[in-house]
Amino acid sequence: MKRVRVIVDGRVQGVGFRYFVNNTAKRYAIKGFVRNLADGKVEIDAEGECDNVHHFLTDCRTGPALSRVDAFLISEVPEYGFEGFRIKF
């Protein structure tokens, strides 16, 4: 298992980025959450099998068609044991 916290900067709010991340998390059996931050960035907290986390992050780095990812800062953090994946509002 692996858990990462990601801060995504660019055009990532108002373009369906959180919904894209949510759907991608379900595809790779990732648990955790995604949420908008007040400064216009998006935070992703994701936990899952190492290979699944790798593929999930690769897809999220691309994002949906209308988004533009300028920075993708990944930090490894201790495992938490999330129950599922959700969008935090």
Contacts in CASP RR format, 6 or more apart in sequence:
PFRMAT RR
TARGET T0000
AUTHOR 0000-0000-0000
METHOD contacts of the structure
MODEL  1
MKRVRVIVDGRVQGVGFRYFVNNTAKRYAIKGFVRNLADGKVEIDAEGEC
DNVHHFLTDCRTGPALSRVDAFLISEVPEYGFEGFRIKF
1 47 0 8 1.000
1 48 0 8 1.000
1 49 0 8 1.000
1 50 0 8 1.000
1 79 0 8 1.000
2 47 0 8 1.000
2 48 0 8 1.000
2 49 0 8 1.000
2 50 0 8 1.000
2 53 0 8 1.000
2 76 0 8 1.000
2 79 0 8 1.000
3 45 0 8 1.000
3 46 0 8 1.000
3 47 0 8 1.000
3 48 0 8 1.000
3 53 0 8 1.000
3 76 0 8 1.000
3 77 0 8 1.000
3 78 0 8 1.000
3 79 0 8 1.000
3 80 0 8 1.000
4 44 0 8 1.000
4 45 0 8 1.000
4 46 0 8 1.000
4 47 0 8 1.000
4 53 0 8 1.000
4 57 0 8 1.000
4 74 0 8 1.000
4 75 0 8 1.000
4 76 0 8 1.000
4 77 0 8 1.000
5 43 0 8 1.000
5 44 0 8 1.000
5 45 0 8 1.000
5 46 0 8 1.000
5 74 0 8 1.000
5 75 0 8 1.000
5 77 0 8 1.000
6 43 0 8 1.000
6 44 0 8 1.000
6 45 0 8 1.000
6 46 0 8 1.000
6 57 0 8 1.000
6 60 0 8 1.000
6 72 0 8 1.000
6 73 0 8 1.000
6 74 0 8 1.000
6 75 0 8 1.000
7 37 0 8 1.000
7 41 0 8 1.000
7 42 0 8 1.000
7 43 0 8 1.000
7 71 0 8 1.000
7 72 0 8 1.000
7 73 0 8 1.000
8 17 0 8 1.000
8 41 0 8 1.000
8 42 0 8 1.000
8 43 0 8 1.000
8 44 0 8 1.000
8 60 0 8 1.000
8 69 0 8 1.000
8 71 0 8 1.000
8 72 0 8 1.000
8 73 0 8 1.000
9 40 0 8 1.000
9 41 0 8 1.000
9 69 0 8 1.000
9 70 0 8 1.000
9 71 0 8 1.000
9 72 0 8 1.000
9 73 0 8 1.000
10 40 0 8 1.000
10 41 0 8 1.000
10 67 0 8 1.000
10 68 0 8 1.000
10 69 0 8 1.000
10 70 0 8 1.000
10 71 0 8 1.000
11 66 0 8 1.000
11 67 0 8 1.000
11 68 0 8 1.000
12 40 0 8 1.000
12 41 0 8 1.000
12 42 0 8 1.000
12 67 0 8 1.000
12 68 0 8 1.000
12 69 0 8 1.000
13 36 0 8 1.000
13 40 0 8 1.000
13 42 0 8 1.000
15 64 0 8 1.000
15 66 0 8 1.000
15 67 0 8 1.000
16 64 0 8 1.000
16 66 0 8 1.000
16 67 0 8 1.000
17 42 0 8 1.000
17 63 0 8 1.000
17 64 0 8 1.000
17 67 0 8 1.000
18 34 0 8 1.000
18 35 0 8 1.000
18 36 0 8 1.000
18 42 0 8 1.000
18 87 0 8 1.000
19 64 0 8 1.000
19 87 0 8 1.000
20 60 0 8 1.000
20 63 0 8 1.000
20 64 0 8 1.000
20 67 0 8 1.000
21 34 0 8 1.000
21 42 0 8 1.000
21 44 0 8 1.000
21 60 0 8 1.000
21 63 0 8 1.000
22 34 0 8 1.000
22 85 0 8 1.000
22 86 0 8 1.000
22 87 0 8 1.000
24 30 0 8 1.000
24 56 0 8 1.000
24 59 0 8 1.000
24 60 0 8 1.000
25 31 0 8 1.000
25 32 0 8 1.000
25 34 0 8 1.000
25 46 0 8 1.000
25 56 0 8 1.000
25 85 0 8 1.000
26 85 0 8 1.000
27 56 0 8 1.000
28 48 0 8 1.000
28 52 0 8 1.000
28 53 0 8 1.000
28 55 0 8 1.000
28 56 0 8 1.000
28 59 0 8 1.000
29 48 0 8 1.000
29 49 0 8 1.000
29 52 0 8 1.000
30 46 0 8 1.000
30 47 0 8 1.000
30 48 0 8 1.000
30 52 0 8 1.000
30 53 0 8 1.000
30 56 0 8 1.000
30 85 0 8 1.000
31 46 0 8 1.000
31 47 0 8 1.000
31 48 0 8 1.000
31 81 0 8 1.000
31 82 0 8 1.000
31 83 0 8 1.000
31 84 0 8 1.000
31 85 0 8 1.000
32 45 0 8 1.000
32 46 0 8 1.000
32 47 0 8 1.000
32 80 0 8 1.000
32 82 0 8 1.000
32 84 0 8 1.000
32 85 0 8 1.000
32 86 0 8 1.000
33 44 0 8 1.000
33 45 0 8 1.000
33 82 0 8 1.000
33 85 0 8 1.000
33 86 0 8 1.000
33 87 0 8 1.000
33 88 0 8 1.000
34 42 0 8 1.000
34 43 0 8 1.000
34 44 0 8 1.000
34 45 0 8 1.000
34 85 0 8 1.000
34 87 0 8 1.000
34 88 0 8 1.000
35 42 0 8 1.000
35 43 0 8 1.000
35 87 0 8 1.000
35 88 0 8 1.000
35 89 0 8 1.000
36 42 0 8 1.000
37 43 0 8 1.000
44 60 0 8 1.000
45 77 0 8 1.000
45 80 0 8 1.000
45 82 0 8 1.000
46 53 0 8 1.000
46 56 0 8 1.000
46 57 0 8 1.000
46 85 0 8 1.000
47 53 0 8 1.000
47 79 0 8 1.000
47 80 0 8 1.000
47 81 0 8 1.000
47 82 0 8 1.000
57 72 0 8 1.000
57 74 0 8 1.000
60 72 0 8 1.000
61 69 0 8 1.000
61 72 0 8 1.000
62 69 0 8 1.000
63 69 0 8 1.000
END
